[in-house]
Amino acid sequence: MPGDRAMYIDVAEGDQDWREIYRLCIGFVNPRPIALVSTTSQQGLTNLAPFSFYNMVSAHPPIVMFCPGLTRDATKKDTLVNVKATGEFVIATVTEAIAEPMVRCAANLPHGRSEFEFSGLTPVTATRVRPPLVRESPVNMECTLRQVVSFGEQPGAGSAVFGDIVALHIADWILDEDGQVDARKLRTVGRLGGSGYCTVTEPYAMHIPKPG
Ligand SMILES: Cc1cc2nc3c(=O)[nH]c(=O)nc-3n(C[C@H](O)[C@H](O)[C@H](O)COP(=O)(O)O)c2cc1C
């Protein structure tokens, strides 16, 4: 049960540093799934970067969303630049097996150096879009851009990138006998606060009751 004492922050008052609010919120808005987003620049260079502000937001049509924030000097990340320029991206699912290469993809590489090469992950030609799939991920989604909603021009401002799933690649070995994804086989990694991550080791089921 919650105790009587609580930290209270009047966010609307606006006297708190945005980074402090962010640090606190990612400590409890979790575990977050991680999208490893592959894009291609207008010049044809590939880019790969992880985003944990990520989810599926519509079932019919199937739409996913991830949110690249502006950097501390208010510049756009390469992923956002590429998605806006080309209208395409691929999301690879992050599993325990590729957690370490995924983190390497967040490194600030000089422009033009590919995170595929730096992380050791392997690009594979996609079916409907130009950005490559990630061979080492058991699930890749090919997406076309539907909409970008930007929340400002200031450092830390997010942009929500919405994309339609146009093709899905799902490895047979993560499926159960009913053709459903088996969380125990997939073993996704979740993002916590700070530098924290978690694994899916004890999934369990609950059923919504039918009021009778
Ligand atoms: C697990 C993880 C999750 C991340 N999630 C986000 C996120 O949701 N939004 C964001 O702007 N940056 C996020 N980052 C940081 C970006 O991956 C990092 O800034 C990256 O260099 C951006 O690459 P790009 O400039 O090639 O697009 C995350 C990093 C890690 C390791």
The ligand as an SDF file (V2000), in Angstrom:
LIG
                    3D

 31 33  0  0  0  0  0  0  0  0999 V2000
   17.4650    0.8630  -25.2470 C   0  0  0  0  0  0  0  0  0  0  0  0
   17.4910    2.2490  -25.7970 C   0  0  0  0  0  0  0  0  0  0  0  0
   16.3100    2.9230  -26.0160 C   0  0  0  0  0  0  0  0  0  0  0  0
   16.3090    4.2140  -26.5730 C   0  0  0  0  0  0  0  0  0  0  0  0
   15.1200    4.8430  -26.7710 N   0  0  0  0  0  0  0  0  0  0  0  0
   15.1080    6.0820  -27.3380 C   0  0  0  0  0  0  0  0  0  0  0  0
   13.8700    6.7250  -27.5990 C   0  0  0  0  0  0  0  0  0  0  0  0
   12.7800    6.2020  -27.3670 O   0  0  0  0  0  0  0  0  0  0  0  0
   13.9240    7.9730  -28.1680 N   0  0  0  0  0  0  0  0  0  0  0  0
   15.1140    8.5620  -28.4850 C   0  0  0  0  0  0  0  0  0  0  0  0
   15.0940    9.6810  -29.0180 O   0  0  0  0  0  0  0  0  0  0  0  0
   16.2930    7.9710  -28.2500 N   0  0  0  0  0  0  0  0  0  0  0  0
   16.3210    6.7370  -27.7050 C   0  0  0  0  0  0  0  0  0  0  0  0
   17.5160    6.1050  -27.4770 N   0  0  0  0  0  0  0  0  0  0  0  0
   18.7660    6.7730  -27.9150 C   0  0  0  0  0  0  0  0  0  0  0  0
   18.9880    6.5850  -29.4220 C   0  0  0  0  0  0  0  0  0  0  0  0
   19.0450    5.2140  -29.7480 O   0  0  0  0  0  0  0  0  0  0  0  0
   20.3310    7.2480  -29.8290 C   0  0  0  0  0  0  0  0  0  0  0  0
   20.2010    8.6450  -29.6550 O   0  0  0  0  0  0  0  0  0  0  0  0
   20.7610    6.9390  -31.2400 C   0  0  0  0  0  0  0  0  0  0  0  0
   22.1030    7.3470  -31.4100 O   0  0  0  0  0  0  0  0  0  0  0  0
   19.9310    7.6260  -32.3020 C   0  0  0  0  0  0  0  0  0  0  0  0
   20.4480    7.2280  -33.5470 O   0  0  0  0  0  0  0  0  0  0  0  0
   20.2260    8.0020  -34.9070 P   0  0  0  0  0  0  0  0  0  0  0  0
   20.7800    9.3880  -34.7220 O   0  0  0  0  0  0  0  0  0  0  0  0
   21.0300    7.1630  -35.8570 O   0  0  0  0  0  0  0  0  0  0  0  0
   18.7690    7.9990  -35.2250 O   0  0  0  0  0  0  0  0  0  0  0  0
   17.5420    4.8340  -26.9030 C   0  0  0  0  0  0  0  0  0  0  0  0
   18.7560    4.1640  -26.6530 C   0  0  0  0  0  0  0  0  0  0  0  0
   18.7330    2.8840  -26.1050 C   0  0  0  0  0  0  0  0  0  0  0  0
   20.0260    2.1560  -25.8670 C   0  0  0  0  0  0  0  0  0  0  0  0
  1  2  1  0
  2  3  1  0
  2 30  2  0
  3  4  2  0
  4  5  1  0
  4 28  1  0
  5  6  2  0
  6  7  1  0
  6 13  1  0
  7  8  2  0
  7  9  1  0
  9 10  1  0
 10 11  2  0
 10 12  1  0
 12 13  2  0
 13 14  1  0
 14 15  1  0
 14 28  1  0
 15 16  1  0
 16 17  1  0
 16 18  1  0
 18 19  1  0
 18 20  1  0
 20 21  1  0
 20 22  1  0
 22 23  1  0
 23 24  1  0
 24 25  2  0
 24 26  1  0
 24 27  1  0
 28 29  2  0
 29 30  1  0
 30 31  1  0
M  END
$$$$
